[in-house]
């Protein structure tokens, strides 16, 4: 039986790390190829040969900031309609065309909307196609062909499901990775990864470790709050910490000492891998997980799926020879039947073209009628609103502008029909800040101010609440994206 060999290449901060390993058990691997060099250096020839000889089981780990995890809510769709719905929704959020994006997505589940309609929640990994193609060109320059492309946080989530400790069947969990110079947090459910965000890195004195652990605990609590704002509102029941043992164990002790109701455990992922008889070093842990994932079938992959050959070269050659002999024997029958087939096909295509032209004409006429009907309905609704339920839109928007902090930017404000009659105000916007904390704080300030506006009636949970960032040149600005539907209070009757 041949050895199962997996490989991973990761380029981070101009340093390239290459890992090759061999599976020795269900959840155990031995590292036999490790290379560290400048990203611009050529890849060692022996590493290229081993990747090819091992079946090209290679994970290409892209920078985390190049891939966004996005939660989506769509109507109940199937097949091609669902695919178009996902691509269209993500493209609108990214303000790009669907052709400019690479999206890997999974359906989390279905739920009932307040109006009784069925909706489905999805999670997607989104990467700009230009960035993906740049990574493929870089891999081509190194003379390797990846079988999987993912960011480190997605690799960690996939491998945790395969080799991590047991987690609750219901609810969600937080998976914290602590490295030498990078920390991040994943929030996941049994269905999929839900959210990921970067965590602070301790750049200060080691003596201030307690203060640093308190900061990490605060960020974990904030992530718990934000994940509860989503449609499914999962409750985090456990925190799993992995990575640098010198930081992971103290953080577990700190979290368990807090009165938060959370259970924190340490996952010693480095003990899954043996390198020179020792557990793998922290700086090699994520690439080692990527190499192990190359031997699996991950739920997400930012490369197009490629079919693997199921037969060996000898079997393929024999089938090719047999097919050639059969084709030579069938030539007379094919020539005789081809004339009849061509005539039948020509007649069928002519009739199909006529039916298609008729259907296209009818569709255009129906579209014009529908467009005119919608225009008249909208005009009638607008006149009815102005005549019977007037409200001072200028005053409402002025109050809304005063309630918004400087860091809150409106992307879209619309007045729509309410579900119970009347009208509702839909606000889509971003809350930006110097860091994730200030962006989140500005949103919470804005949310509190909305509760005190007399023109609004009650407060509903946001339809969309995402933690992300926006890149402009080399600058990255943290932001919180939100979408709110607010009922407009009915106009008080005029005094006669």
KOLVOTOR-245564 format. One record per residue (C-alpha): x, y negated, z. Coordinates in nm, 3 decimals. Example, Ala and Ser with C-alpha at 12.3 -4.5 7.8 and 13.67 -1.06 7.14 Angstrom:
<pt <1.230,0.450,0.780>>
<pt <1.367,0.106,0.714>>
//
This chain:
<pt <0.000,0.000,0.000>>
<pt <0.145,-0.337,-0.100>>
<pt <0.198,-0.613,0.152>>
<pt <-0.055,-0.895,0.173>>
<pt <0.150,-1.213,0.132>>
<pt <0.009,-1.564,0.170>>
<pt <0.175,-1.901,0.111>>
<pt <0.113,-2.267,0.185>>
<pt <0.272,-2.593,0.073>>
<pt <0.213,-2.917,0.263>>
<pt <0.356,-3.260,0.180>>
<pt <0.324,-3.514,0.459>>
<pt <0.517,-3.838,0.511>>
<pt <0.756,-3.749,0.227>>
<pt <0.843,-3.414,0.389>>
<pt <0.749,-3.086,0.221>>
<pt <0.691,-2.774,0.430>>
<pt <0.658,-2.435,0.262>>
<pt <0.542,-2.127,0.453>>
<pt <0.526,-1.765,0.339>>
<pt <0.390,-1.489,0.560>>
<pt <0.283,-1.125,0.565>>
<pt <-0.033,-0.995,0.730>>
<pt <0.044,-0.735,0.997>>
<pt <-0.304,-0.695,1.148>>
<pt <-0.655,-0.835,1.152>>
<pt <-0.540,-1.155,1.324>>
<pt <-0.161,-1.137,1.319>>
<pt <0.102,-1.249,1.068>>
<pt <0.481,-1.265,1.042>>
<pt <0.649,-1.566,0.880>>
<pt <0.922,-1.454,0.640>>
<pt <0.962,-1.765,0.420>>
<pt <1.004,-2.113,0.571>>
<pt <1.140,-2.410,0.377>>
<pt <1.156,-2.775,0.482>>
<pt <1.287,-3.044,0.248>>
<pt <1.220,-3.390,0.111>>
<pt <0.909,-3.403,-0.106>>
<pt <1.116,-3.511,-0.407>>
<pt <1.354,-3.212,-0.386>>
<pt <1.295,-2.915,-0.619>>
<pt <1.130,-2.611,-0.468>>
<pt <1.375,-2.325,-0.399>>
<pt <1.367,-2.064,-0.674>>
<pt <1.320,-1.779,-0.430>>
<pt <1.004,-1.942,-0.293>>
<pt <0.858,-1.976,-0.645>>
<pt <0.939,-1.613,-0.724>>
<pt <0.784,-1.489,-0.399>>
<pt <0.463,-1.687,-0.461>>
<pt <0.429,-1.534,-0.810>>
<pt <0.518,-1.185,-0.691>>
<pt <0.267,-1.213,-0.405>>
<pt <-0.026,-1.275,-0.640>>
<pt <-0.032,-1.657,-0.622>>
<pt <-0.215,-1.660,-0.288>>
<pt <-0.118,-2.023,-0.226>>
<pt <-0.299,-2.293,-0.026>>
<pt <-0.211,-2.648,-0.128>>
<pt <-0.273,-2.866,0.180>>
<pt <-0.365,-3.220,0.077>>
<pt <-0.343,-3.524,0.310>>
<pt <-0.644,-3.549,0.542>>
<pt <-0.716,-3.909,0.441>>
<pt <-0.770,-3.799,0.077>>
<pt <-1.076,-3.588,0.165>>
<pt <-1.393,-3.700,0.344>>
<pt <-1.641,-3.474,0.523>>
<pt <-1.990,-3.610,0.448>>
<pt <-2.327,-3.505,0.592>>
<pt <-2.619,-3.518,0.347>>
<pt <-2.997,-3.483,0.373>>
<pt <-3.186,-3.393,0.055>>
<pt <-3.531,-3.264,-0.044>>
<pt <-3.565,-2.890,-0.078>>
<pt <-3.385,-2.816,-0.407>>
<pt <-3.238,-2.506,-0.569>>
<pt <-2.975,-2.418,-0.827>>
<pt <-2.876,-2.685,-1.076>>
<pt <-3.118,-2.938,-0.924>>
<pt <-2.945,-2.905,-0.587>>
<pt <-2.603,-2.943,-0.748>>
<pt <-2.712,-3.258,-0.932>>
<pt <-2.870,-3.392,-0.613>>
<pt <-2.551,-3.343,-0.411>>
<pt <-2.326,-3.498,-0.677>>
<pt <-2.562,-3.791,-0.732>>
<pt <-2.599,-3.869,-0.361>>
<pt <-2.227,-3.849,-0.293>>
<pt <-2.150,-4.059,-0.602>>
<pt <-2.384,-4.335,-0.480>>
<pt <-2.219,-4.335,-0.138>>
<pt <-1.872,-4.349,-0.292>>
<pt <-1.985,-4.604,-0.556>>
<pt <-1.837,-4.388,-0.832>>
<pt <-1.968,-4.172,-1.112>>
<pt <-2.011,-3.798,-1.041>>
<pt <-1.737,-3.721,-1.297>>
<pt <-1.485,-3.911,-1.079>>
<pt <-1.543,-3.686,-0.776>>
<pt <-1.467,-3.330,-0.670>>
<pt <-1.724,-3.202,-0.420>>
<pt <-1.738,-2.876,-0.226>>
<pt <-2.062,-2.834,-0.028>>
<pt <-2.263,-2.595,0.188>>
<pt <-2.629,-2.592,0.296>>
<pt <-2.664,-2.605,0.675>>
<pt <-3.037,-2.540,0.703>>
<pt <-3.390,-2.662,0.645>>
<pt <-3.610,-2.883,0.865>>
<pt <-3.949,-3.053,0.858>>
<pt <-3.968,-3.428,0.800>>
<pt <-4.216,-3.639,1.001>>
<pt <-4.439,-3.657,0.694>>
<pt <-4.454,-3.276,0.672>>
<pt <-4.214,-3.237,0.378>>
<pt <-3.926,-2.990,0.396>>
<pt <-3.573,-3.128,0.379>>
<pt <-3.235,-2.958,0.389>>
<pt <-2.912,-3.071,0.550>>
<pt <-2.576,-3.017,0.381>>
<pt <-2.211,-3.086,0.453>>
<pt <-1.967,-3.166,0.175>>
<pt <-1.596,-3.225,0.129>>
<pt <-1.541,-3.512,-0.115>>
<pt <-1.218,-3.592,-0.299>>
<pt <-1.153,-3.834,-0.584>>
<pt <-1.074,-3.638,-0.900>>
<pt <-0.774,-3.859,-0.973>>
<pt <-0.620,-3.770,-0.637>>
<pt <-0.694,-3.399,-0.693>>
<pt <-0.534,-3.411,-1.038>>
<pt <-0.226,-3.586,-0.898>>
<pt <-0.181,-3.298,-0.652>>
<pt <-0.221,-3.045,-0.933>>
<pt <0.042,-3.226,-1.139>>
<pt <0.274,-3.220,-0.839>>
<pt <0.216,-2.845,-0.801>>
<pt <0.281,-2.797,-1.173>>
<pt <0.610,-2.986,-1.137>>
<pt <0.708,-2.739,-0.864>>
<pt <0.611,-2.448,-1.095>>
<pt <0.344,-2.308,-0.863>>
<pt <-0.030,-2.253,-0.914>>
<pt <-0.247,-2.300,-0.601>>
<pt <-0.548,-2.078,-0.542>>
<pt <-0.696,-2.306,-0.277>>
<pt <-0.681,-2.681,-0.203>>
<pt <-0.798,-2.817,0.133>>
<pt <-0.705,-3.076,0.398>>
<pt <-0.555,-2.953,0.725>>
<pt <-0.874,-3.007,0.928>>
<pt <-1.076,-2.782,0.693>>
<pt <-0.803,-2.515,0.708>>
<pt <-0.812,-2.526,1.088>>
<pt <-1.192,-2.492,1.091>>
<pt <-1.186,-2.193,0.854>>
<pt <-0.912,-2.008,1.045>>
<pt <-1.074,-2.079,1.382>>
<pt <-1.383,-1.893,1.260>>
<pt <-1.166,-1.599,1.150>>
<pt <-0.922,-1.573,1.439>>
<pt <-1.037,-1.807,1.717>>
<pt <-1.199,-1.727,2.054>>
<pt <-1.577,-1.665,2.081>>
<pt <-1.803,-1.971,2.074>>
<pt <-2.175,-2.017,2.151>>
<pt <-2.410,-1.882,1.883>>
<pt <-2.625,-2.195,1.909>>
<pt <-2.528,-2.558,1.942>>
<pt <-2.190,-2.691,1.836>>
<pt <-1.831,-2.702,1.956>>
<pt <-1.542,-2.946,1.936>>
<pt <-1.204,-2.820,1.812>>
<pt <-0.915,-3.050,1.907>>
<pt <-0.573,-3.023,1.743>>
<pt <-0.276,-3.187,1.915>>
<pt <0.046,-3.205,1.712>>
<pt <0.379,-3.379,1.741>>
<pt <0.267,-3.686,1.546>>
<pt <-0.097,-3.618,1.447>>
<pt <-0.409,-3.545,1.648>>
<pt <-0.762,-3.486,1.520>>
<pt <-1.097,-3.345,1.624>>
<pt <-1.347,-3.125,1.440>>
<pt <-1.709,-3.082,1.543>>
<pt <-1.858,-2.765,1.397>>
<pt <-2.159,-2.538,1.424>>
<pt <-2.201,-2.173,1.337>>
<pt <-2.300,-2.284,0.985>>
<pt <-2.017,-2.521,0.894>>
<pt <-1.785,-2.807,0.980>>
<pt <-1.998,-3.113,1.066>>
<pt <-1.761,-3.400,1.144>>
<pt <-1.390,-3.472,1.168>>
<pt <-1.206,-3.776,1.296>>
<pt <-0.851,-3.874,1.386>>
<pt <-0.755,-3.903,1.753>>
<pt <-0.500,-4.139,1.912>>
<pt <-0.137,-4.032,1.920>>
<pt <0.067,-4.080,2.237>>
<pt <0.341,-4.321,2.133>>
<pt <0.413,-4.446,2.484>>
<pt <0.603,-4.322,2.785>>
<pt <0.553,-3.958,2.883>>
<pt <0.488,-4.076,3.240>>
<pt <0.159,-4.228,3.124>>
<pt <0.023,-3.888,3.020>>
<pt <-0.285,-3.917,3.242>>
<pt <-0.385,-4.240,3.071>>
<pt <-0.339,-4.078,2.732>>
<pt <-0.549,-3.777,2.835>>
<pt <-0.822,-4.013,2.956>>
<pt <-0.822,-4.184,2.612>>
<pt <-0.861,-3.847,2.441>>
<pt <-1.148,-3.758,2.674>>
<pt <-1.320,-4.087,2.591>>
<pt <-1.287,-4.022,2.216>>
<pt <-1.434,-3.674,2.258>>
<pt <-1.733,-3.820,2.447>>
<pt <-1.786,-4.077,2.171>>
<pt <-1.782,-3.804,1.908>>
<pt <-2.044,-3.612,2.109>>
<pt <-2.266,-3.919,2.107>>
<pt <-2.237,-3.981,1.734>>
<pt <-2.297,-3.621,1.630>>
<pt <-2.624,-3.627,1.829>>
<pt <-2.751,-3.911,1.608>>
<pt <-2.782,-3.679,1.308>>
<pt <-3.096,-3.505,1.193>>
<pt <-3.024,-3.167,1.357>>
<pt <-2.883,-3.329,1.675>>
<pt <-2.659,-3.036,1.782>>
<pt <-2.540,-3.030,2.140>>
<pt <-2.167,-2.969,2.197>>
<pt <-2.130,-2.692,2.453>>
<pt <-1.757,-2.619,2.440>>
<pt <-1.428,-2.793,2.365>>
<pt <-1.144,-2.580,2.225>>
<pt <-0.795,-2.731,2.231>>
<pt <-0.500,-2.601,2.025>>
<pt <-0.163,-2.720,1.904>>
<pt <0.125,-2.840,2.121>>
<pt <0.100,-2.641,2.449>>
<pt <0.265,-2.926,2.641>>
<pt <-0.039,-3.142,2.559>>
<pt <-0.312,-2.881,2.508>>
<pt <-0.303,-2.730,2.858>>
<pt <-0.309,-3.067,3.044>>
<pt <-0.601,-3.185,2.826>>
<pt <-0.798,-2.869,2.906>>
<pt <-0.737,-2.924,3.279>>
<pt <-0.841,-3.290,3.248>>
<pt <-1.165,-3.210,3.062>>
<pt <-1.261,-2.936,3.307>>
<pt <-1.206,-3.177,3.599>>
<pt <-1.464,-3.422,3.458>>
<pt <-1.834,-3.400,3.545>>
<pt <-1.945,-3.382,3.181>>
<pt <-2.099,-3.034,3.165>>
<pt <-1.844,-2.927,2.901>>
<pt <-1.636,-2.612,2.912>>
<pt <-1.281,-2.663,2.780>>
<pt <-1.056,-2.372,2.678>>
<pt <-0.709,-2.344,2.526>>
<pt <-0.667,-2.154,2.199>>
<pt <-0.303,-2.045,2.167>>
<pt <-0.314,-2.030,1.787>>
<pt <0.066,-2.030,1.766>>
<pt <0.068,-1.674,1.908>>
<pt <-0.111,-1.546,1.597>>
<pt <0.217,-1.593,1.406>>
<pt <0.562,-1.453,1.476>>
<pt <0.869,-1.638,1.350>>
<pt <1.207,-1.488,1.439>>
<pt <1.040,-1.301,1.724>>
<pt <0.885,-1.618,1.873>>
<pt <0.546,-1.792,1.836>>
<pt <0.546,-2.037,1.547>>
<pt <0.659,-2.392,1.630>>
<pt <0.394,-2.665,1.644>>
<pt <0.521,-2.844,1.332>>
<pt <0.468,-2.521,1.130>>
<pt <0.130,-2.422,1.282>>
<pt <-0.103,-2.593,1.033>>
<pt <0.090,-2.474,0.722>>
<pt <0.098,-2.123,0.873>>
<pt <-0.281,-2.133,0.911>>
<pt <-0.303,-2.246,0.549>>
<pt <-0.088,-1.955,0.432>>
<pt <-0.309,-1.711,0.625>>
<pt <-0.622,-1.868,0.473>>
<pt <-0.479,-1.808,0.123>>
<pt <-0.550,-1.437,0.181>>
<pt <-0.917,-1.504,0.261>>
<pt <-1.221,-1.646,0.079>>
<pt <-1.276,-1.990,0.233>>
<pt <-1.620,-2.150,0.240>>
<pt <-1.479,-2.470,0.087>>
<pt <-1.229,-2.506,-0.196>>
<pt <-1.157,-2.826,-0.390>>
<pt <-1.029,-2.625,-0.688>>
<pt <-1.259,-2.475,-0.949>>
<pt <-1.322,-2.107,-0.882>>
<pt <-1.111,-1.886,-1.103>>
<pt <-1.197,-1.522,-1.167>>
<pt <-0.930,-1.273,-1.074>>
<pt <-0.847,-0.979,-1.298>>
<pt <-0.991,-0.658,-1.161>>
<pt <-0.791,-0.420,-1.387>>
<pt <-0.422,-0.357,-1.429>>
<pt <-0.228,-0.429,-1.748>>
<pt <-0.236,-0.065,-1.869>>
<pt <-0.611,-0.035,-1.822>>
<pt <-0.669,-0.366,-2.001>>
<pt <-0.448,-0.248,-2.294>>
<pt <-0.639,0.082,-2.328>>
<pt <-0.975,-0.094,-2.323>>
<pt <-0.850,-0.339,-2.587>>
<pt <-0.741,-0.054,-2.820>>
<pt <-1.070,0.131,-2.772>>
<pt <-1.267,-0.185,-2.841>>
<pt <-1.069,-0.249,-3.161>>
<pt <-1.136,0.103,-3.292>>
<pt <-1.506,0.073,-3.216>>
<pt <-1.522,-0.266,-3.387>>
<pt <-1.364,-0.125,-3.708>>
<pt <-1.625,0.152,-3.719>>
<pt <-1.911,-0.094,-3.668>>
<pt <-1.805,-0.338,-3.942>>
<pt <-2.034,-0.193,-4.218>>
<pt <-2.340,-0.198,-3.991>>
<pt <-2.261,-0.548,-3.870>>
<pt <-2.228,-0.680,-4.227>>
<pt <-2.558,-0.520,-4.329>>
<pt <-2.749,-0.656,-4.032>>
<pt <-2.591,-0.998,-4.024>>
<pt <-2.779,-1.121,-4.335>>
<pt <-3.118,-1.027,-4.187>>
<pt <-3.025,-1.173,-3.849>>
<pt <-2.913,-1.502,-4.006>>
<pt <-3.247,-1.543,-4.188>>
<pt <-3.449,-1.472,-3.873>>
<pt <-3.238,-1.713,-3.670>>
<pt <-3.269,-1.988,-3.933>>
<pt <-3.650,-1.962,-3.935>>
<pt <-3.666,-1.961,-3.554>>
<pt <-3.435,-2.262,-3.521>>
<pt <-3.638,-2.465,-3.772>>
<pt <-3.959,-2.408,-3.577>>
<pt <-3.782,-2.478,-3.246>>
<pt <-3.653,-2.813,-3.376>>
<pt <-4.006,-2.916,-3.476>>
<pt <-4.144,-2.823,-3.133>>
<pt <-3.858,-3.010,-2.965>>
<pt <-3.927,-3.329,-3.165>>
<pt <-4.297,-3.313,-3.075>>
<pt <-4.216,-3.264,-2.706>>
<pt <-3.966,-3.552,-2.711>>
<pt <-4.224,-3.788,-2.864>>
<pt <-4.488,-3.689,-2.607>>
<pt <-4.238,-3.733,-2.322>>
<pt <-4.146,-4.083,-2.439>>
<pt <-4.512,-4.182,-2.459>>
<pt <-4.579,-4.041,-2.111>>
<pt <-4.278,-4.226,-1.971>>
<pt <-4.406,-4.558,-2.111>>
<pt <-4.751,-4.499,-1.961>>
<pt <-4.601,-4.407,-1.623>>
<pt <-4.372,-4.710,-1.627>>
<pt <-4.663,-4.945,-1.701>>
<pt <-4.875,-4.782,-1.430>>
<pt <-4.601,-4.817,-1.170>>
<pt <-4.550,-5.182,-1.262>>
<pt <-4.921,-5.257,-1.219>>
<pt <-4.933,-5.068,-0.888>>
<pt <-4.636,-5.263,-0.755>>
<pt <-4.790,-5.594,-0.862>>
<pt <-5.118,-5.501,-0.697>>
<pt <-4.939,-5.399,-0.376>>
<pt <-4.742,-5.724,-0.370>>
<pt <-5.057,-5.938,-0.418>>
<pt <-5.248,-5.741,-0.156>>
<pt <-4.966,-5.782,0.095>>
<pt <-4.941,-6.158,0.036>>
<pt <-5.318,-6.204,0.067>>
<pt <-5.397,-5.992,0.371>>
<pt <-5.090,-5.913,0.579>>
<pt <-4.858,-6.203,0.523>>
<pt <-4.547,-6.218,0.737>>
<pt <-4.276,-6.477,0.730>>
<pt <-3.995,-6.287,0.556>>
<pt <-3.763,-6.585,0.597>>
<pt <-3.804,-6.575,0.977>>
<pt <-3.758,-6.196,0.986>>
<pt <-3.436,-6.204,0.785>>
<pt <-3.304,-6.499,0.988>>
<pt <-3.358,-6.305,1.310>>
<pt <-3.191,-6.002,1.155>>
<pt <-2.884,-6.205,1.051>>
<pt <-2.852,-6.356,1.399>>
<pt <-2.874,-6.012,1.561>>
<pt <-2.586,-5.871,1.352>>
<pt <-2.229,-5.908,1.491>>
<pt <-1.962,-6.037,1.254>>
<pt <-1.827,-5.685,1.194>>
<pt <-2.167,-5.558,1.069>>
<pt <-2.214,-5.596,0.692>>
<pt <-2.549,-5.527,0.521>>
<pt <-2.524,-5.332,0.196>>
<pt <-2.900,-5.317,0.131>>
<pt <-3.212,-5.460,0.303>>
<pt <-3.556,-5.362,0.172>>
<pt <-3.920,-5.388,0.284>>
<pt <-4.110,-5.064,0.210>>
<pt <-4.451,-4.910,0.277>>
<pt <-4.479,-4.767,0.629>>
<pt <-4.578,-4.407,0.688>>
<pt <-4.876,-4.506,0.908>>
<pt <-4.973,-4.813,0.703>>
<pt <-4.817,-5.153,0.731>>
<pt <-4.455,-5.200,0.635>>
<pt <-4.110,-5.094,0.742>>
<pt <-3.768,-5.255,0.713>>
<pt <-3.487,-5.039,0.571>>
<pt <-3.131,-5.150,0.651>>
<pt <-2.819,-4.987,0.504>>
<pt <-2.485,-5.123,0.615>>
<pt <-2.134,-5.079,0.752>>
<pt <-1.983,-5.169,1.087>>
<pt <-1.612,-5.235,1.045>>
<pt <-1.334,-5.301,1.291>>
<pt <-0.964,-5.294,1.352>>
<pt <-1.007,-4.939,1.477>>
<pt <-1.281,-4.677,1.515>>
<pt <-1.367,-4.795,1.867>>
<pt <-1.444,-5.155,1.766>>
<pt <-1.641,-5.040,1.461>>
<pt <-1.857,-4.814,1.678>>
<pt <-1.899,-5.082,1.945>>
<pt <-2.023,-5.336,1.688>>
<pt <-2.283,-5.090,1.563>>
<pt <-2.407,-5.019,1.918>>
<pt <-2.428,-5.394,1.984>>
<pt <-2.635,-5.438,1.668>>
<pt <-2.859,-5.146,1.763>>
<pt <-2.925,-5.301,2.105>>
<pt <-3.007,-5.640,1.952>>
<pt <-3.267,-5.484,1.719>>
<pt <-3.462,-5.357,2.021>>
<pt <-3.529,-5.718,2.127>>
<pt <-3.659,-5.852,1.793>>
<pt <-4.030,-5.938,1.824>>
<pt <-4.082,-5.889,1.451>>
<pt <-3.993,-5.519,1.484>>
<pt <-4.197,-5.252,1.656>>
<pt <-4.009,-4.973,1.829>>
<pt <-3.678,-4.816,1.728>>
<pt <-3.613,-4.493,1.542>>
<pt <-3.298,-4.282,1.520>>
<pt <-3.079,-4.373,1.220>>
<pt <-3.129,-4.170,0.903>>
<pt <-2.756,-4.177,0.837>>
<pt <-2.475,-4.239,1.085>>
<pt <-2.122,-4.157,0.968>>
<pt <-1.776,-4.232,1.100>>
<pt <-1.529,-4.295,0.820>>
<pt <-1.289,-4.543,0.667>>
<pt <-1.243,-4.748,0.353>>
<pt <-0.914,-4.785,0.169>>
<pt <-0.811,-5.108,-0.005>>
<pt <-0.460,-5.083,-0.143>>
<pt <-0.244,-4.946,0.137>>
<pt <-0.476,-5.074,0.412>>
<pt <-0.729,-4.839,0.574>>
<pt <-1.020,-4.998,0.762>>
<pt <-1.226,-4.780,1.002>>
<pt <-1.602,-4.816,0.964>>
<pt <-1.934,-4.672,1.079>>
<pt <-2.192,-4.629,0.802>>
<pt <-2.558,-4.643,0.905>>
<pt <-2.907,-4.643,0.758>>
<pt <-3.206,-4.751,0.970>>
<pt <-3.583,-4.744,0.908>>
<pt <-3.764,-4.992,1.140>>
<pt <-4.139,-5.046,1.165>>
<pt <-4.240,-5.412,1.118>>
<pt <-4.480,-5.529,1.389>>
<pt <-4.828,-5.618,1.255>>
<pt <-4.894,-5.989,1.218>>
<pt <-5.090,-6.133,1.509>>
<pt <-5.441,-6.252,1.411>>
<pt <-5.462,-6.625,1.349>>
<pt <-5.653,-6.830,1.605>>
<pt <-5.968,-6.977,1.459>>
//
